[in-house]
Amino acid sequence: MWIALSALIVSWIIQHAVIHFSHKYHLFIDLHTDDKPQGFHASSTPRAGGIGIVIAMFLVLLIPFGWKLFISILLAFGSGIFEDFHRSLKPATRLLLQLAAAVMAVALTGSVVTYLGFGISMPYWLGMIFSVFAIIGMMNAVNIIDGFNGLASGIVLLMLISFGVVAASVGDTQIVMITTVTASAVLGFSIFNFPKGKIFLGDGGAYLLGFIVALIGIFLSGTNETVSPWFVMAVLIYPVWEVVFSVYRKLRAGRSPLEPDGCHLHMLIFKHITRSNPMTSVLIAACTAPFVLLPTLYANNSGANFATALIFVILYTVCYRFLERKEQL
């Protein structure tokens, strides 16, 4: 508990300092006047909340498992912080840093998925490639849903709770401690981010959190036979499906999947339902929470978790089609 409290306090202090110095010296500022499809804030805001989170996560060095993660954590964070500092990395350089973070983490921690559930397995070398790809994908997925105050951080907190509960049930105390430290650091950020949006996660923070939840999920299912890989998929299904569906609809429209737009589900909910930045996050978190938390009750059941993920995909798609029609009117 004292480690969790320390992470919360450190994150809170650093967030406060980042907000102060960012405004004073005009650092990491996301201007509300910028014409960006993802911009829904009414005032210029620092986008460096990841700094407080990553500094608080230095406490993972008190955990033996944490030493294996530390350099990877810094690489994951570094793949986005330069963008937040308005020194844009080339996409290839950003991807290289994410690849290095994922490969190092997988190699040092042995976080590899070789069993896919339903009696399907794959060779270890293929599992390593799959795990690295999954981590990089999740890093970018969390960044995509980081659109409103408390949305990405709130969803990640739900994921960490779910993973922490299951880690405790299988006796993995080190993962419990890592999820606790991360959740406390995120909570310290959320105090300033929700509901008023005094600071944003930024790319650095979003990539870092996506990296952590993906790695924890892979480690849990890869090292514990009683944890189904479909449990991890059910917990992560919202950002995962957001990416998959976004790629599909952009390709269908003849656009590049890498081209940003204002047509993600959270944006349509804001435009046509809530018309409120924080309430958009509350609504999505409330609707997503059952799909993230209920799987803790049947973490070993691939069929039940597959059904959970499938039901989410169906409901998401139906909701999106409904709002898409409203958008076209």
C-alpha angles and dihedrals in degrees: 000000000000090000090052092048091048092052090050094049094045092049092047093050094047092047090053091049093047091052091050098046095039091059093040096051098022094242126156090000119164103205115221088212093063112111100234127145090224095052114110101147125110100211138038108272137185111252098200104096088128090073093067092044096050093046091050088050090064081089089076085077086076087066118073091224089051093068089064090055104042102089090041090053091053092048092049091049092044092056089071110024093077089059089051089052090054092249096116117209118220110258090244092054092047091050091048091055091048090048091050091049093049096044093048093048094047093046096047099040100034090233097163129144113214099152116068098183129251090070094299119134135169135203117277093246091053090046090056092053091046092049094049091048091048093052093050091046092051092049090059093039093060089048090055095054092047093102108114138037109287097355103114094031092047093050091047090051089054090050092049091050091052094047092044093053092050093044089054091049092056093042098248098147096172092058089046089055094047092050089047094051092046094046091049091050090049091048090054088055094044092059088069098032100051128091102347100037099227089161135014131218093239123198092292093056095042094049090047094052093045089051093051098047092045093050093046091050093048092047092049095051095035097053102032119063090198092062113080118218085227088063087062091047092050092051093048097037099110099061092033093055092041089062096042093047093045091053090049096049093045093050089046089054092049094249132127113266087225093058111104118230142170097245104092115127094253090053093051091048089053093049099044108024119021106017084195126104099216095036090057089059092046093051095048093044091049092050093045098044097081091054091049101041106033093063088069085076093059105022091146095052112092094184095053092046092047088052091049092053092045093051090051091050092051094047092045092051094047091048092048093050090050093051092042090059090051089050091055095051 
